[in-house]
Amino acid sequence: MRAVVQRVTRARVLVLEEAPARVAGEIERGLVVLLGVSVDDGERDAAWVAEKTAHLRCFDDDAGKMNLSVTDVGGAVLVISQFTLQGDARRGRRPDFTRAARPEVAAPLYDLYCERLAAQGVLVARGVFRAAMQVELVNDGPVTLLLDSKESKEGRTT
């Protein structure tokens, strides 16, 4: 499971499949997480990435050091499913998405990630799984980090 984590001062996601477009999720200070599920991800991957997201020290303390997590600052997380994070663009000009999990596998793991994140005490807002969306955000810092459960310190987590 891959997550692109961005520290933001505010963010929202609009669902374009409705006219007019509607706001599906919106947060103030916190994190935007673009989440990509791979074919070999499981519950342990979702749990590891959720725990890591909740406790990732990427907010500044009073000394200006990144020592605080989203839970420490009372922030929220906007989670958006993004299968393209599993794309492989090493060859040719068109990305290969065969490593991306099928929707029937990815959706429950996306939901589990959100549930595990909320269980850590984080307010979670969401995009709409498989919908055409636009994400608006103000990246703070900018701070952007990549989490990959397959590259965790513990090794493969599934």
N, C-alpha and C positions, 0 to 999 in steps of 0.2 A: 504494500500500500504506500502510495506516495502522497505527500501533502506539501504544497507550497504555502507557506505561512507568511503573511504580511502584517506588520504592525500598522494600525490605522488610527486616525483621529475620528473617522466616521466612514460608513460604507452602507450601500444598499444594493439589492439585486432586483431587477425588473423582469417580469415574465412577459415576453413579447407575443405569446400565442393568444393573448386576449386583447380586445380593442376597447378602450385604450389600454396600453400596457399597465400592469399593476405592480405595486411593490410587494414582493413576496417576503422579504426579510430586510431588516434595517438595524444597524447598531451605531452607537457612538464609539468612544474609545475602546479599543480591543484588537482583535485579530480577524483577518479574512483568511479562510482556509479553502484552497482549491484542492479537492480530494480525488485521487485517481485509484481505482481498485483494479488489481491485476488478476489474471486467471488462477493464480495459486495462492491468493490471499484467503485468510480465514479469520475466525473470531479473535485469535491471539494478535493478529496484525492490527485489527481495529482497536483492540484494547491498548496495545503498546503505543500506537500513534495518538490515541485520545489522551492517555496519561502524559505522554511527552508534550503534547500541545498545551495541556492545562498547566504544566509546571515548567515550561520553557522560560528561562529567565531572559527576556528580551525587552523589558521595560526598564527605564532608568530609575535609580534610587535618588535620594537627595544629593548624593555626591556625583551624579551624572554617570554612574556605572550601570551597565545592564545586569541588575541583580534581582529584579522583580518579575514575577509571572503575571499572566492575565488574571489569575485568581487573587494574587496579592493586591493588584490595583483595582479590583472590582470591575474589570472589563468584561466584555461580551465577545462571542465568536460568531461570525457569519460563515456558514459552511456551504460550499457550492460543489456539487459533483462535477468532475471534469475528467472524462475518460481519456482525453487527449494527453494527459500526463503519462499515460502508459504507451504513448506512441514512440516508435523507433524510426528516427530520421537519419540513421547512419548511412543508409544506401539509397541511391536514387533521389528523386525529388518529391515523391509522395510518401508521407509517413505510413508505417505499417502498424496497424492497431490490433494485431492478433494477440498481443499480451494483455489487452484490456478485457476485463471480465464482462460477460454477457449481462444485460440488464437484470435478469432474474437472479443472478448471483450478486451483482454489484449493489443493487438497491437495499437488500437486507443488511449488507455490511456497512453501507453508508448510514443507514438508520442506526445500526449498532454503534458506530463511531459517535454519532450525535448523542445517543443515549449515555454512553460511557463518559463523554465529555460533560454532559449535564450532571451526571452522578458525581463528578469532581467539584461540583458547586459552581459551574460556569453557566451563565445565561447563553443559550444557543438559539440563533436565528438561522434559517435555512433558505436555500434556493429551492427550486422545484426539480426533482429528479427527471432527467430526459427532456426538459423543456428548453426552448430557445430563450436565452436570458441575456441581459446586459448587466454588467457589474460596474458600479460606480464606487470609487474609493479615493480617499486621501491617504496615501502612504506616508507614514510618520517616520522620518529619519533620513532616507528610507531604510527600513529594515525588512529584508526578505530572506527567509530561510527555507531549506528543503529538508523534509523528513522522509525517510524511506525505511520501512520496517524490515526490508531485506538486508539493510546495511546497519542494523542496530548492533549495539555492543554485544548483545547476547547471541548474535548471529541470526540465522533463519528462524522466524518465529511461528511458522505454521507447522 
